[in-house]
Amino acid sequence: MYNINFFGRAGDLYQKTREKDRKFLTWSLIGFGITLGLFTAILGLNLWYGQQLNQIVNNQNKTKQSLLGNQTVELAYLISTNKLKAIVEIFDQRNNKQQAINYLSNLFGDQVFINGVAYDGVAQVLSLNLTSTNIFDLEKLINSLNTPEVKANFSSLNKSNIKRNEDGSYNMKLTLELRSTEASGSAAAVQTNPIN
């Protein structure tokens, strides 16, 4: 007679199914662990990059606020700088005019008098009304103005309106175009050694 064990075969089938389930569970846990690790790494990188971005944005905002706060200071500095440049330019022009008048006064000597001065600061034109006591002083004046040394100190030099007064004195208008402030140094140098 044959002995048939239905439960033995079922136990083997159960054992195989259990081993398959164990392998599946092991691989599932490994996959879940890898997925969880990747998710954690990505989440950590995302948080780190977000924090870095927030720091950069905060620094950018602080820098922008600092620049906006210093805008009034910079504007005041630019205005002051431009005012100082304008003042320096005005003083240079006046200095240029004063040096020219001093130079010419020394050149004319005691016999020629400056009766009037007109100055155009934009065009750098100086007009002088001169009076000499006699024709000989006027001739000396004209000869001294025609020297190359005097002409070198000015861009242009024009003599006009020469007329004789009733008392025997002579009037003349002298119009000079002054050189720029760089060239006025030569007039100052000549002024220290005036021509007599």
Secondary structure, DSSP 4 states (H G I P E B T S, - for coil): -----HHHHHHHHHHHHHHHHHHHHHHHHHHHHHHHHHHHHHHHHHHHHHHHHHHHHHHHHHHHHHHHHHHHHHHHHHHHHHHHHHHHHHHHHHHHHHHHHHHHHHHHTTSEEEEEEEEETTTTEEEEEEEESSHHHHHHHHHHHTSHHHHHTEEEEEEEEEEE-TTS-EEEEEEEEEPPTTTHHHHHHHHHS---
